[in-house]
Amino acid sequence: MTTNNRIPNRLTSEKSLYLLQHAYNPVNCYPWSEEAFQKAKTDNEPVFLSIGYS
């Protein structure tokens, strides 16, 4: 069974069309920012970079 939980993530306020396409993905995405790198460092987690265009 597939559910479509239209719960937005933090990308909804971005201007990039590419990032806005992913604003409702069930992934805890961050736009390129110091906050993203600080969170990765604090949590001792890798940074995965998604490169695309729209």
N, C-alpha and C positions, 0 to 999 in steps of 0.2 A: 504494500500500500504506500503510495507516494502522497506526501502532504506538501502543500505550498504555504508555509508560514511566512507571510510577507512581513517579517520583522526586519526593520532596517538596521544596518550597522553604521559605524561612524563615517562612512564614505558619502552619505546622503548630502552633506554640505559642501562637497568638492565641486569645482567648476569643470574638471576634466570629464569629457564624455566617456572615456575609457573607465575611469573610476566609478562614475555614476552607473555604468552597466553592471557593476558588481556591488552596488549599494544594498542589495537584498540577498546576497549570498550568505549562507550560514557559516561564514568564516570570520574570525575576529581580525579583520583587516585594518591596517593603519595606512594612511597616506605617508609619503616620504616626509619624515619630520624627526626632529630631535626626540620627541615623545616616543616614537616607535623604537628608536635605537636605545633609548634609556630603558624602556620596558624590557627589551631583549637582554640588555646587560643585567638588569636587576633580577630577571627571572632565569638568567643563564641559559637562554634559548637562542637558536640561530635565527637569522633574518632571511626570509625567503623573498626574493624580488620577482615581481611579475611585471614583464615589459610587454606593452601592447599599444594598440592605437585604435581609434574609432573615427 
